[in-house]
Amino acid sequence: MEHTDYKQIIPCIYLNNGLAVKSLEDKTKISEDPVGIACEYANSGADAIMIFDFSANDAGHEKNLSLIKEIRRNIDIPMYGAGNIKRFEDIKKLLYAGCCKAALNFSKQSNIELTKEVSKRFGKDKIAACVRDVSELEEGESEIKNYLGTLILIDEDNIASCVDWIRTNCKENANPVNIDLILLLKEKALHESAALLRQFDIAGIAGGILDRSADYLMNFKRQCKGLGIPVNTYEGSLKWSDLKVNSDGMVPVIVQEYKTGDVLMLAYMNEQAFNKTLESGKMTYFSRSRNELWTKGETSGHWQYVKALYADCDYDTILAKVLQIGNACHTGEYSCFYNEIMRKEYDETNLLKVFEHEYGIILDRRDHPKEGSYTNYLFDKGIDKILKKVGEENTEIIIAAKNPDPEELKYEMADWLYHAMVLMVEKGVTWDEITKEISNR
């Protein structure tokens, strides 16, 4: 976990053979859609998500790993992975599936012994450990001090003794070590959970009542803020009073999809709509025709989750970057701006859009084969043929790079990228995953 000045609020998802179950102790099924649960948490103010793998065999483990990968594709907050770790390969699989941290179980001596190897390979910032009490802290003291960045305490009853041990042995000794402690909650009420954050020197809390409903997350953060506990909310550096309103007491809002940059709609906010947007994390406007507040998606389900708000140079217009669920326009169109007035031809090339477009064509060829298609020929021949072509194109790049004319290198790079995308489709890897991996390095 990247160190922050605010307390982390982290709901948990417990996976058992591809299903979401209730808790560490209770394997009762609660959902067949863990990905949907993760999206709700991510869109409703969670700072991270902690995922426990309860699989009892290799088949269940692979199913859960596939779900973790799918969750990573659909959320943009950190994800911790824990459970079912027996060897180095298990840590690698969790990190490669998209977890920012993989957590060892320090109740197992074999996991303690694994700590140094995985920390040396992946970095201590990517390795955490689950502990139950001080005895496990003492057993793994050397590993904690040298090879870990985060501890997850999974027995709330031992919070006081464990916090004291970390302070004495890690933070106040001759060579202080910064260790973040995350507390896994039992079924406490919101105010009791907030009291733990206020009382103890911990980096955050996870699980417990935070898992009950995504709606609890922002309610809990507001409660924490009222108690003076630093939490990550949607409050910004500008207040409503800093903006210049029009004659109706409102400010126009231009709404843009945060990933693609597509302009979706224009609406208006008054002070109440502005404050509710910051409070809920969902775009809320004032309807001039109905003379009332409206939160986008309340009736349609086409929510707009806030990613960022900006004021223009004159402070009289807001630009909102949002995650758009479904369509923005009441007509059913994705964007309200679909009526073309005029258009002059111009180069609209966007690097990622080009890659995603070509990737989509290759994916469509795999799913809907065309006779005579070279792409289908590669898929029909299988992974060995695809790998052979990727290797050949690698060699062509090296040869082209030795020549003085860069044009040849351009063509060979394009050929290689095409074959690499065929490989990506064959293995189920997307450009979104690759760009996230690059950005996290």
C-alpha positions in Angstrom: 0.0 0.0 0.0 1.3 3.4 -0.9 1.7 5.4 2.3 -0.9 8.2 2.6 -1.9 10.8 5.1 -5.4 9.4 5.4 -6.8 6.2 6.8 -7.6 3.5 4.2 -11.2 2.1 4.1 -11.0 -1.3 2.5 -14.0 -3.7 1.9 -13.2 -7.4 1.4 -14.3 -10.0 -1.1 -14.0 -13.7 -0.1 -13.8 -16.0 -3.0 -14.7 -19.7 -2.9 -14.7 -21.6 -6.2 -15.7 -18.6 -8.2 -18.4 -17.4 -5.8 -18.4 -14.6 -3.2 -18.9 -15.9 0.3 -19.7 -14.0 3.5 -16.4 -13.9 5.5 -13.3 -15.7 6.7 -15.3 -17.9 9.0 -18.6 -18.1 7.1 -18.5 -19.7 3.7 -22.2 -19.0 2.9 -22.6 -17.8 -0.7 -23.7 -14.2 -1.0 -23.2 -13.6 -4.7 -22.4 -15.3 -8.0 -21.0 -11.9 -9.3 -17.9 -10.9 -7.4 -16.8 -8.6 -10.2 -20.1 -6.6 -9.8 -19.5 -6.4 -6.1 -15.9 -5.1 -6.6 -17.2 -2.5 -9.1 -19.8 -1.2 -6.6 -17.1 -0.9 -3.9 -14.7 0.9 -6.3 -17.3 3.3 -7.5 -18.6 4.1 -4.0 -15.5 5.4 -2.3 -13.4 2.3 -1.4 -9.7 3.1 -1.2 -8.7 -0.4 -2.0 -10.3 -3.9 -2.1 -8.9 -6.9 -0.2 -9.5 -10.3 -1.8 -9.2 -13.7 0.0 -8.9 -16.9 -2.0 -10.5 -19.9 -0.2 -10.1 -22.4 -3.0 -9.5 -26.0 -1.8 -7.9 -27.3 -5.0 -6.0 -26.2 -8.1 -9.2 -25.9 -10.2 -10.8 -23.6 -7.7 -7.6 -21.6 -7.4 -7.4 -21.0 -11.1 -11.1 -20.0 -11.2 -10.5 -17.5 -8.4 -7.4 -16.1 -10.2 -9.5 -15.6 -13.3 -12.0 -13.7 -11.3 -9.2 -11.6 -9.7 -8.0 -10.7 -13.2 -11.5 -9.8 -14.3 -11.9 -7.6 -11.2 -8.6 -5.8 -12.0 -9.9 -5.1 -15.5 -13.0 -3.4 -14.1 -11.7 -1.3 -11.2 -9.0 1.4 -10.9 -8.2 1.2 -7.2 -5.6 -0.9 -5.5 -6.3 -4.6 -4.9 -4.7 -6.8 -2.2 -4.6 -10.6 -2.7 -4.4 -13.2 0.2 -5.1 -16.8 0.8 -4.0 -20.1 -0.6 -0.3 -19.2 -0.8 2.0 -22.2 -0.6 4.9 -21.4 -2.9 6.7 -18.6 -4.7 4.5 -19.2 -7.8 1.3 -18.4 -5.9 2.6 -14.9 -5.0 3.7 -14.3 -8.6 0.2 -15.3 -9.9 -1.5 -12.9 -7.5 0.7 -10.0 -8.5 0.5 -10.8 -12.2 -3.3 -11.0 -11.8 -3.2 -7.4 -10.9 -2.9 -7.2 -7.1 -0.7 -4.4 -5.8 0.2 -6.6 -2.8 0.1 -10.3 -2.0 -0.3 -11.2 1.6 1.5 -14.2 3.2 -0.1 -16.1 6.1 2.3 -15.8 9.0 0.5 -18.6 10.9 2.4 -20.9 8.5 6.1 -21.3 9.1 6.5 -22.1 5.4 5.1 -18.6 4.5 7.4 -16.9 6.9 10.3 -18.7 5.2 9.1 -17.6 1.8 9.1 -13.9 2.7 12.7 -13.0 1.9 12.6 -14.7 -1.5 9.4 -13.0 -2.7 10.4 -9.6 -1.3 13.8 -9.7 -3.0 12.1 -10.6 -6.3 9.1 -8.3 -6.3 10.0 -5.6 -3.7 8.8 -5.2 -0.1 6.1 -2.7 -1.1 4.3 -5.6 -2.9 4.5 -8.1 0.0 2.2 -8.1 3.1 1.6 -10.6 5.8 -1.6 -11.7 7.7 -1.0 -12.1 11.4 -3.3 -13.0 14.3 -1.4 -12.1 17.4 1.9 -11.0 18.9 3.4 -14.5 18.9 3.2 -14.4 15.1 4.8 -11.0 15.0 7.6 -12.3 17.2 8.1 -15.4 15.1 8.4 -13.3 11.9 10.2 -10.3 13.4 13.2 -10.4 11.1 11.1 -10.8 8.0 8.7 -8.0 9.1 11.5 -5.5 9.7 13.4 -6.3 6.5 11.0 -7.6 3.9 7.5 -6.3 4.4 5.7 -3.0 4.0 2.2 -3.9 5.4 0.7 -6.2 8.1 -2.9 -7.3 8.1 -4.2 -8.1 11.5 -7.0 -10.7 11.2 -7.9 -10.9 14.9 -9.4 -7.6 16.0 -9.2 -8.7 19.7 -5.4 -8.4 19.6 -5.2 -4.9 18.2 -3.8 -3.2 21.3 -1.0 -5.6 21.9 0.0 -5.8 18.2 0.0 -2.0 17.8 2.3 -1.8 21.0 4.6 -4.5 19.6 5.0 -2.7 16.2 5.6 0.7 17.9 8.2 -0.8 20.2 10.0 -3.1 17.8 9.7 -1.3 14.5 9.0 2.4 14.9 10.8 3.4 18.1 14.0 1.2 17.9 17.5 2.3 16.9 16.7 1.6 13.2 13.1 2.6 12.8 11.0 0.7 10.2 7.8 2.0 8.8 5.1 -0.7 8.8 1.5 -0.1 7.9 -1.0 -2.1 9.9 -4.5 -2.8 8.4 -7.1 -4.2 10.8 -9.6 -6.8 9.6 -12.8 -6.0 11.4 -15.5 -8.2 12.9 -19.1 -7.2 12.7 -18.9 -3.9 14.5 -21.2 -1.0 14.0 -19.9 2.0 12.0 -19.3 4.1 15.0 -17.4 1.3 16.7 -15.2 0.8 13.7 -14.5 4.6 13.5 -13.5 4.5 17.2 -10.8 1.9 16.4 -9.4 4.1 13.7 -9.4 7.1 16.1 -7.9 5.1 19.0 -5.1 3.1 17.4 -2.1 4.0 15.2 -3.3 2.0 12.2 -3.2 2.7 8.5 -6.7 1.5 7.8 -9.5 -1.0 8.4 -10.9 -3.7 6.2 -13.9 -6.0 6.1 -16.6 -6.3 8.7 -19.5 -3.9 8.2 -17.7 -2.3 5.3 -18.5 -5.4 3.3 -22.3 -5.2 4.0 -23.1 -2.6 1.3 -21.3 -0.2 -1.0 -23.6 2.5 0.4 -21.9 2.1 3.8 -18.5 3.3 2.6 -19.2 7.0 2.0 -21.5 7.1 5.1 -18.7 5.7 7.1 -16.2 8.2 5.7 -18.5 11.1 6.5 -18.8 9.8 10.1 -15.0 9.5 10.3 -14.5 13.0 9.1 -17.0 14.3 11.7 -14.8 12.7 14.3 -11.6 14.3 13.0 -10.3 11.1 11.4 -8.4 11.8 8.1 -10.1 9.9 5.3 -10.1 10.2 1.5 -13.3 11.9 0.5 -14.4 13.9 -2.6 -13.8 17.2 -1.0 -11.7 19.5 -3.1 -9.6 22.7 -2.8 -12.4 24.9 -4.1 -15.7 25.6 -2.4 -18.9 26.7 -4.0 -18.3 30.2 -2.9 -15.1 30.3 -5.0 -17.2 29.8 -8.2 -19.0 32.5 -10.2 -22.7 31.7 -10.6 -25.0 32.8 -13.4 -28.1 34.9 -13.0 -30.0 31.8 -11.8 -27.4 31.0 -9.1 -26.0 28.0 -11.1 -22.8 26.9 -12.8 -22.8 24.9 -16.1 -21.1 21.6 -16.0 -19.4 19.9 -19.0 -19.2 16.2 -18.4 -16.5 14.1 -19.9 -15.7 10.3 -19.8 -12.5 10.1 -17.8 -10.8 7.4 -19.8 -11.7 8.2 -23.4 -12.1 12.0 -23.2 -15.6 11.8 -24.9 -17.7 14.8 -24.1 -21.0 13.4 -22.8 -23.4 16.2 -21.8 -23.9 19.6 -20.4 -25.9 20.2 -17.2 -26.2 22.7 -14.4 -25.4 22.7 -10.7 -26.6 24.9 -7.9 -24.9 24.9 -4.5 -27.0 22.0 -3.2 -26.2 19.8 -6.2 -22.5 20.7 -5.9 -22.4 19.7 -2.3 -24.4 16.5 -2.8 -22.0 15.5 -5.7 -19.0 15.8 -3.3 -20.8 14.0 -0.5 -22.0 11.0 -2.6 -19.4 10.7 -5.3 -22.2 10.6 -7.9 -22.9 13.5 -10.3 -25.9 15.4 -9.1 -27.4 18.3 -11.0 -30.3 20.8 -10.8 -33.0 20.4 -13.3 -34.2 23.8 -14.5 -37.3 22.3 -16.2 -38.4 20.3 -13.2 -37.0 22.8 -10.6 -35.4 20.0 -8.6 -32.2 18.1 -7.8 -31.5 15.0 -9.8 -28.7 12.4 -9.4 -27.8 11.0 -12.8 -28.8 7.3 -12.8 -31.3 7.3 -10.0 -34.1 6.2 -12.4 -32.1 4.9 -15.4 -29.2 3.1 -13.6 -26.8 5.1 -15.9 -24.8 6.5 -13.0 -21.9 9.0 -13.4 -19.2 8.3 -10.8 -17.0 11.3 -10.1 -13.3 11.0 -10.9 -12.3 14.6 -11.0 -13.8 18.1 -11.0 -12.1 21.2 -12.4 -13.1 24.9 -12.7 -12.2 26.9 -15.8 -10.0 30.0 -15.8 -12.9 32.3 -15.0 -14.3 30.0 -12.3 -17.7 30.1 -14.0 -17.8 26.6 -15.5 -17.0 23.1 -14.2 -15.5 20.2 -16.1 -16.4 16.9 -14.6 -14.5 13.7 -15.5 -16.7 10.7 -14.7 -17.0 7.0 -15.1 -20.2 6.7 -17.2 -22.3 3.6 -16.6 -24.5 3.0 -19.7 -25.5 6.1 -21.8 -25.4 9.7 -20.8 -28.2 11.0 -23.0 -31.9 10.5 -22.2 -32.5 9.6 -25.9 -30.5 6.4 -25.4 -27.4 7.8 -27.2 -24.1 7.4 -25.4 -23.3 11.1 -25.7 -25.7 14.0 -26.0 -23.5 15.4 -28.8 -24.4 13.2 -31.7 -26.1 15.7 -34.1 -23.4 16.6 -36.6 -23.6 20.1 -37.9 -20.4 20.0 -40.1 -17.3 18.0 -40.3 -14.0 18.6 -42.0 -11.8 15.6 -42.6 -8.9 15.4 -40.2 -6.5 12.9 -38.7 -8.2 11.7 -35.5 -5.5 9.2 -34.7 -5.3 8.3 -31.0 -2.6 5.9 -30.0 -4.6 3.8 -27.5 -7.8 3.9 -29.6 -5.8 2.6 -32.6 -4.5 -0.3 -30.6 -7.8 -1.1 -29.1 -9.5 -0.9 -32.5 -7.0 -3.3 -34.1 -7.3 -5.6 -31.0 -11.0 -5.6 -31.5 -10.7 -6.6 -35.1 -8.4 -9.5 -34.2 -10.8 -10.6 -31.4 -13.7 -10.5 -33.8 -11.8 -12.7 -36.3 -11.2 -15.2 -33.6 -14.9 -15.3 -32.6 -16.3 -14.9 -36.1 -13.8 -16.6 -38.5 -13.5 -15.5 -42.1 -12.4 -17.8 -44.9 -8.9 -16.9 -46.2 -8.2 -14.7 -43.2 -4.5 -14.7 -42.1 -5.5 -14.0 -38.6 -7.8 -17.0 -38.5 -4.9 -19.1 -40.0 -2.8 -18.2 -37.0 -5.5 -19.0 -34.5 -6.2 -22.3 -36.3 -2.5 -23.3 -36.1 -2.4 -22.5 -32.4 -0.1 -21.0 -29.9 3.2 -22.5 -31.2 2.6 -21.0 -34.6 1.7 -17.6 -33.1 4.9 -17.7 -30.9 7.0 -18.6 -33.9 5.7 -15.6 -35.8 6.3 -13.3 -32.9 9.9 -14.6 -32.6 10.5 -14.1 -36.4 9.2 -10.5 -36.2 11.5 -9.9 -33.3 14.4 -10.9 -35.4 13.2 -8.7 -38.3 13.1 -5.7 -35.9 16.7 -6.3 -34.9 17.8 -6.5 -38.5 15.9 -3.4 -39.4 17.3 -1.5 -36.5 20.9 -2.1 -37.8 20.0 -0.4 -41.1 20.4 3.4 -41.5 16.8 3.9 -42.8 14.3 4.1 -39.9 11.4 3.5 -42.3 12.1 -0.2 -42.4 12.1 -0.3 -38.6 8.6 1.3 -38.6 7.2 -1.4 -40.9 8.8 -4.2 -38.9 7.5 -2.8 -35.6 4.0 -2.6 -37.0 4.2 -6.3 -38.1 5.5 -7.3 -34.7 2.7 -5.4 -32.9 0.1 -7.1 -35.0 1.4 -10.6 -34.2 1.8 -9.5 -30.5 -1.9 -8.6 -30.5 -2.8 -12.0 -31.9 -0.8 -13.5 -29.0 -2.6 -11.2 -26.6 -6.0 -12.3 -27.8 -5.0 -15.9 -27.7 -3.9 -15.6 -24.1 -6.7 -13.2 -23.0 -4.5 -10.2 -22.2 -5.9 -6.7 -23.0 -4.3 -3.4 -23.7 -6.0 -2.0 -20.6 -4.1 -4.6 -18.5 -0.8 -3.8 -20.1 -1.1 0.0 -19.7 -2.1 -0.5 -16.1 0.9 -2.7 -15.5 3.2 -0.1 -17.2 1.7 2.8 -15.2 2.2 0.9 -11.9 5.9 0.3 -12.4 
